[in-house]
Amino acid sequence: MKRTVEIILGVIGIITYGLITALGGFMLFLQNSEEFLQEINNQDPGMGLSDFETMIDVLGAGGWLFIITSILAAILGVIAIFLVKGNKKPKTAGAIFIIVCFLGAFVTVGLGIIPGIFYLIAGIMCFVRKPIQQL
């Protein structure tokens, strides 16, 4: 049986996790951008130094969190696609898709819900679709 739909959904999930990786990289860029930090400081001059430092730390930690989580999710998605391809181990691939779906959405604080939906649908299809029995 061909598993083209599961593979396509997995690839779309990988691409959207790639966008989350880019967002994490952008957050790290903003953390190190003097112009951005100066603009934030100019907009709210009443912001204390501790609040400002907290915001910078959150940008850095969040950026790394998004990057690491989405790269791991994309790698696991590629592994699941290889397991689905040729109908080798669809149940294992489905389990990987579903676990990555929920963990990715949880760790990225809801931002990974969009690619997680693609992974969830692909995972469910891996479990539900049965090969046609030849008589």
MARBA-3410 file (N, C-alpha, C, O; in Angstrom, 1 decimal):
135
0.8,-1.2,0.0,0.0,0.0,0.0,0.9,1.2,0.0,1.9,1.3,0.7 ~ 0.5,2.2,-0.8,1.2,3.5,-0.8,0.8,4.3,0.4,-0.4,4.4,0.7 ~ 1.8,5.0,0.9,1.6,5.9,2.1,1.9,7.3,1.7,2.6,8.0,2.5 ~ 1.5,7.7,0.5,1.9,9.0,0.0,1.3,10.1,0.9,2.0,11.1,1.1 ~ 0.1,10.0,1.4,-0.5,11.1,2.2,0.2,11.3,3.5,0.5,12.4,3.9
0.6,10.2,4.1,1.3,10.3,5.4,2.7,11.0,5.1,3.2,11.8,6.0 ~ 3.3,10.6,4.0,4.6,11.2,3.7,4.5,12.7,3.5,5.3,13.5,3.9 ~ 3.5,13.1,2.7,3.3,14.5,2.4,3.0,15.3,3.7,3.5,16.4,3.9 ~ 2.1,14.8,4.5,1.8,15.4,5.8,3.1,15.6,6.7,3.3,16.6,7.3 ~ 3.9,14.5,6.7,5.1,14.6,7.4,6.1,15.7,6.9,6.7,16.4,7.7
6.2,15.8,5.6,7.0,16.8,5.0,6.5,18.2,5.3,7.3,19.1,5.6 ~ 5.2,18.4,5.2,4.6,19.7,5.6,4.9,20.0,7.0,5.2,21.1,7.4 ~ 4.8,19.0,7.9,5.1,19.2,9.3,6.6,19.6,9.5,6.9,20.5,10.3 ~ 7.5,18.9,8.8,8.9,19.2,8.8,9.2,20.7,8.4,10.0,21.4,9.0 ~ 8.5,21.1,7.3,8.7,22.5,6.8,8.2,23.5,7.8,8.9,24.5,8.0
7.1,23.2,8.4,6.6,24.2,9.4,7.4,24.2,10.7,7.5,25.3,11.3 ~ 8.0,23.1,11.1,8.9,23.1,12.2,10.2,23.9,11.8,10.8,24.5,12.6 ~ 10.5,23.8,10.5,11.6,24.7,10.0,11.4,26.1,10.2,12.3,26.9,10.5 ~ 10.1,26.5,10.0,9.7,27.9,10.2,9.8,28.3,11.7,10.2,29.4,12.0 ~ 9.5,27.4,12.5,9.7,27.7,14.0,11.2,27.8,14.3,11.5,28.6,15.2
12.0,27.0,13.7,13.4,27.1,13.9,13.9,28.5,13.4,14.7,29.1,14.1 ~ 13.4,29.0,12.3,13.7,30.3,11.8,13.3,31.4,12.8,14.0,32.4,13.1 ~ 12.1,31.2,13.4,11.6,32.1,14.4,12.5,32.2,15.6,12.8,33.2,16.2 ~ 13.0,31.0,16.1,13.9,30.9,17.2,15.2,31.7,16.9,15.8,32.4,17.7 ~ 15.7,31.5,15.6,16.9,32.2,15.2,16.7,33.7,15.2,17.6,34.5,15.5
15.5,34.1,14.8,15.2,35.6,14.8,15.1,36.1,16.2,15.5,37.2,16.4 ~ 14.6,35.3,17.1,14.6,35.8,18.5,16.0,35.9,19.0,16.3,36.9,19.8 ~ 16.9,35.0,18.7,18.3,35.2,19.1,18.9,36.4,18.5,19.8,37.1,19.1 ~ 18.6,36.6,17.2,19.1,37.8,16.5,18.6,39.1,17.2,19.4,40.0,17.5 ~ 17.3,39.1,17.6,16.8,40.3,18.3,17.5,40.5,19.7,17.7,41.6,20.2
17.8,39.4,20.3,18.5,39.4,21.6,19.8,40.1,21.5,20.2,40.9,22.4 ~ 20.5,40.0,20.4,21.8,40.5,20.2,21.8,41.8,19.4,22.9,42.4,19.2 ~ 20.7,42.3,19.0,20.6,43.5,18.2,20.5,44.7,19.1,19.6,44.9,19.8 ~ 21.5,45.5,19.0,21.6,46.8,19.8,20.5,47.8,19.4,19.9,48.4,20.2 ~ 20.2,47.8,18.1,19.1,48.7,17.6,17.8,48.4,18.2,17.0,49.2,18.6
17.5,47.1,18.2,16.2,46.6,18.7,16.1,46.9,20.2,15.1,47.4,20.7 ~ 17.2,46.6,20.9,17.2,46.9,22.4,17.1,48.3,22.7,16.4,48.7,23.7 ~ 17.7,49.2,21.9,17.6,50.6,22.1,16.2,51.1,21.8,15.7,52.0,22.5 ~ 15.6,50.6,20.8,14.2,51.0,20.5,13.2,50.6,21.6,12.4,51.4,21.9 ~ 13.4,49.4,22.1,12.5,49.0,23.3,12.8,49.9,24.5,11.8,50.3,25.1
14.0,50.2,24.7,14.3,51.1,25.8,13.7,52.5,25.6,13.3,53.2,26.6 ~ 13.7,53.0,24.4,13.2,54.3,24.1,11.7,54.4,24.2,11.1,55.4,24.6 ~ 11.0,53.2,23.8,9.5,53.2,23.9,9.0,53.2,25.3,7.9,53.7,25.6 ~ 9.7,52.6,26.2,9.3,52.5,27.6,10.4,52.9,28.5,11.1,52.0,29.1 ~ 10.7,54.2,28.7,11.8,54.6,29.5,11.6,54.3,31.0,12.6,54.3,31.7
10.4,54.0,31.4,10.2,53.7,32.8,10.5,52.2,33.1,10.4,51.8,34.3 ~ 10.8,51.5,32.1,11.2,50.0,32.4,12.5,50.0,33.2,13.5,50.6,32.8 ~ 12.4,49.2,34.2,13.6,49.1,35.1,14.6,48.2,34.4,14.4,47.5,33.5 ~ 15.8,48.3,34.9,17.0,47.5,34.4,16.7,46.0,34.6,17.1,45.2,33.7 ~ 16.1,45.6,35.7,15.9,44.2,35.9,14.8,43.7,34.9,15.0,42.6,34.4
13.8,44.5,34.6,12.8,44.1,33.7,13.4,43.9,32.3,13.1,43.0,31.5 ~ 14.3,44.9,31.9,14.9,44.9,30.6,15.8,43.6,30.5,15.8,43.0,29.4 ~ 16.6,43.3,31.5,17.4,42.1,31.5,16.6,40.9,31.4,17.0,39.9,30.8 ~ 15.5,40.8,32.1,14.6,39.7,32.1,14.1,39.4,30.7,14.0,38.3,30.2 ~ 13.7,40.5,30.0,13.2,40.4,28.6,14.3,39.9,27.7,14.0,39.0,26.8
15.5,40.3,27.9,16.6,39.9,27.0,16.8,38.4,27.3,17.1,37.6,26.3 ~ 16.8,38.0,28.6,17.0,36.6,28.9,15.9,35.7,28.3,16.2,34.6,27.9 ~ 14.7,36.1,28.4,13.5,35.4,27.8,13.7,35.2,26.3,13.4,34.2,25.8 ~ 14.1,36.3,25.6,14.3,36.2,24.2,15.3,35.1,23.9,15.1,34.3,23.0 ~ 16.4,35.1,24.6,17.5,34.1,24.3,17.1,32.7,24.7,17.3,31.8,23.9
16.5,32.5,25.8,16.0,31.2,26.2,14.9,30.6,25.3,15.0,29.5,24.9 ~ 14.0,31.5,25.0,12.9,31.1,24.1,13.4,30.8,22.7,12.9,29.8,22.1 ~ 14.3,31.5,22.2,14.9,31.3,20.9,15.6,29.9,20.9,15.4,29.1,19.9 ~ 16.4,29.6,21.9,17.1,28.3,21.9,16.1,27.2,22.1,16.3,26.1,21.5 ~ 15.1,27.4,22.9,14.0,26.4,23.1,13.3,26.0,21.8,13.1,24.9,21.5
13.0,27.1,21.0,12.3,26.9,19.7,13.2,26.1,18.8,12.8,25.2,18.1 ~ 14.5,26.5,18.7,15.4,26.0,17.8,15.6,24.5,18.1,15.5,23.6,17.2 ~ 16.0,24.2,19.3,16.3,22.8,19.7,15.0,21.9,19.5,15.2,20.8,19.0 ~ 13.9,22.3,20.0,12.7,21.5,19.9,12.3,21.3,18.4,12.0,20.1,18.1 ~ 12.3,22.3,17.6,11.9,22.1,16.3,12.9,21.3,15.4,12.4,20.6,14.5
14.1,21.4,15.7,15.1,20.6,15.0,14.9,19.1,15.4,15.0,18.2,14.5 ~ 14.8,18.8,16.7,14.5,17.4,17.1,13.2,16.9,16.5,13.2,15.7,16.1 ~ 12.2,17.7,16.4,10.9,17.3,15.9,11.1,17.0,14.4,10.5,16.1,13.9 ~ 11.8,17.8,13.7,12.0,17.6,12.3,12.8,16.3,12.0,12.5,15.6,11.1 ~ 13.9,16.1,12.8,14.7,14.9,12.7,13.8,13.6,12.9,13.9,12.7,12.2
13.0,13.7,14.0,12.1,12.5,14.3,11.1,12.4,13.2,10.7,11.3,12.9 ~ 10.6,13.5,12.6,9.7,13.4,11.4,10.3,12.7,10.2,9.7,11.9,9.5 ~ 11.6,13.0,10.0,12.3,12.4,8.9,12.4,10.9,9.1,12.3,10.0,8.2 ~ 12.8,10.5,10.4,12.9,9.1,10.7,11.5,8.4,10.5,11.5,7.3,10.0 ~ 10.4,9.1,11.0,9.1,8.5,10.8,8.7,8.3,9.3,8.1,7.3,8.9
9.1,9.3,8.5,8.9,9.2,7.1,9.6,8.0,6.5,9.0,7.2,5.6 ~ 10.8,7.8,6.9,11.6,6.6,6.4,10.9,5.3,6.8,11.0,4.3,6.1 ~ 10.4,5.3,8.0,9.7,4.1,8.5,8.4,3.8,7.8,8.0,2.7,7.6 ~ 7.7,4.9,7.3,6.4,4.8,6.6,6.7,4.4,5.1,5.9,3.6,4.6 ~ 7.8,4.9,4.6,8.0,4.7,3.2,8.2,3.2,2.9,9.0,2.5,3.6
7.5,2.7,1.9,7.5,1.3,1.6,6.7,0.5,2.5,6.8,-0.8,2.5 ~ 5.9,1.1,3.4,5.1,0.4,4.4,5.9,-0.5,5.3,5.4,-1.6,5.6 ~ 7.1,-0.1,5.7,8.0,-0.9,6.5,7.4,-1.1,7.9,7.1,-2.2,8.3 ~ 7.3,0.0,8.7,6.8,0.0,10.0,5.9,1.1,10.3,6.2,2.1,11.0 ~ 4.7,1.1,9.7,3.8,2.2,9.9,3.3,2.5,11.3,3.0,3.6,11.7
3.2,1.4,12.1,2.7,1.6,13.5,3.8,2.4,14.3,3.5,3.3,15.1 ~ 5.0,2.0,14.1,6.1,2.7,14.8,6.2,4.2,14.4,6.4,5.1,15.2 ~ 6.1,4.4,13.1,6.1,5.7,12.5,4.9,6.5,13.1,5.1,7.7,13.4 ~ 3.7,5.9,13.1,2.6,6.6,13.7,2.8,7.0,15.1,2.4,8.1,15.6 ~ 3.4,6.1,15.9,3.7,6.5,17.3,4.7,7.6,17.4,4.5,8.5,18.2
5.7,7.6,16.6,6.6,8.8,16.6,5.9,10.0,16.2,6.1,11.1,16.9 ~ 5.1,10.0,15.2,4.4,11.2,14.7,3.5,11.8,15.9,3.5,13.0,16.2 ~ 2.8,10.9,16.5,1.8,11.4,17.6,2.6,11.9,18.8,2.2,12.9,19.4 ~ 3.6,11.2,19.2,4.4,11.6,20.4,5.1,13.0,20.1,5.0,13.9,21.0 ~ 5.7,13.1,19.0,6.3,14.4,18.6,5.3,15.5,18.5,5.6,16.6,18.9
4.1,15.2,18.0,3.0,16.2,17.9,2.7,16.8,19.3,2.7,18.0,19.4 ~ 2.5,16.0,20.3,2.1,16.5,21.6,3.3,17.1,22.3,3.1,18.2,22.9 ~ 4.5,16.5,22.2,5.6,17.1,22.9,6.0,18.4,22.3,6.4,19.4,23.0 ~ 6.0,18.5,20.9,6.4,19.7,20.3,5.4,20.8,20.6,5.9,22.0,20.8 ~ 4.2,20.6,20.6,3.2,21.6,21.0,3.3,22.0,22.4,3.2,23.2,22.7
3.6,21.1,23.3,3.8,21.4,24.7,5.0,22.2,25.0,5.0,23.2,25.7 ~ 6.2,21.8,24.5,7.4,22.4,24.8,7.5,23.8,24.2,8.1,24.7,24.8 ~ 7.0,24.0,23.0,7.0,25.3,22.4,5.9,26.2,22.8,5.6,27.3,22.2 ~ 5.2,25.9,23.9,4.1,26.6,24.5,3.1,27.0,23.5,2.6,28.1,23.4 ~ 2.6,26.0,22.7,1.5,26.1,21.8,1.9,26.5,20.4,1.1,26.5,19.5
3.1,27.0,20.2,3.5,27.4,18.9,3.7,26.3,17.9,3.5,26.4,16.7 ~ 4.0,25.1,18.4,4.1,23.9,17.6,2.8,23.2,17.3,2.8,22.0,16.9 ~ 1.7,23.8,17.6,0.4,23.2,17.3,0.2,23.0,15.8,-0.4,22.0,15.4 ~ 0.5,24.0,15.0,0.3,23.9,13.6,1.0,22.7,12.9,0.4,21.9,12.3 ~ 2.4,22.6,13.1,3.0,21.4,12.6,2.6,20.2,13.3,2.6,19.1,12.7
2.2,20.3,14.6,1.7,19.1,15.3,0.4,18.6,14.7,0.2,17.4,14.8 ~ -0.4,19.4,14.2,-1.6,18.9,13.6,-1.3,18.0,12.4,-1.9,17.0,12.1 ~ -0.3,18.4,11.6,0.1,17.6,10.4,0.6,16.3,10.9,0.3,15.2,10.3 ~ 1.5,16.3,11.9,2.0,15.1,12.5,0.9,14.2,13.1,1.0,13.0,12.9 ~ 0.0,14.8,13.7,-1.1,14.1,14.3,-2.0,13.3,13.3,-2.3,12.2,13.4
-2.3,14.0,12.2,-3.1,13.4,11.2,-2.3,12.3,10.5,-2.9,11.2,10.3 ~ -1.0,12.5,10.3,-0.2,11.5,9.7,-0.1,10.3,10.6,-0.1,9.1,10.2 ~ 0.1,10.5,11.9,0.1,9.4,12.9,-1.1,8.6,13.0,-1.1,7.4,13.0 ~ -2.2,9.3,13.0,-3.5,8.6,13.0,-3.7,7.7,11.8,-4.2,6.6,11.8 ~ -3.3,8.3,10.6,-3.5,7.6,9.4,-2.6,6.3,9.3,-2.9,5.3,8.8
-1.4,6.4,10.0,-0.5,5.3,10.0,-1.2,4.1,10.8,-1.0,3.0,10.5 ~ -1.9,4.5,11.8,-2.6,3.4,12.6,-3.9,2.9,12.0,-4.2,1.7,12.1 ~ -4.6,3.8,11.3,-5.9,3.4,10.9,-5.9,2.7,9.5,-6.7,1.7,9.4 ~ -5.1,3.1,8.6,-5.1,2.5,7.3,-4.5,1.1,7.3,-3.4,0.9,7.8 ~ -5.3,0.2,6.8,-4.9,-1.2,6.7,-4.6,-1.6,5.3,-5.3,-1.1,4.4
-3.7,-2.4,5.0,-3.5,-2.9,3.6,-4.6,-3.7,3.1,-5.3,-4.4,3.9 ~ -4.9,-3.6,1.9,-6.0,-4.4,1.3,-5.7,-5.8,1.2,-4.6,-6.2,0.7 ~ -6.5,-6.7,1.7,-6.3,-8.1,1.7,-6.5,-8.7,0.3,-7.6,-8.5,-0.3 ~ -5.6,-9.4,-0.3,-5.8,-10.0,-1.6,-6.3,-11.4,-1.3,-5.8,-12.2,-0.5 ~ -7.4,-11.8,-2.0,-8.0,-13.1,-1.9,-7.5,-14.0,-3.0,-7.9,-15.2,-3.0
END
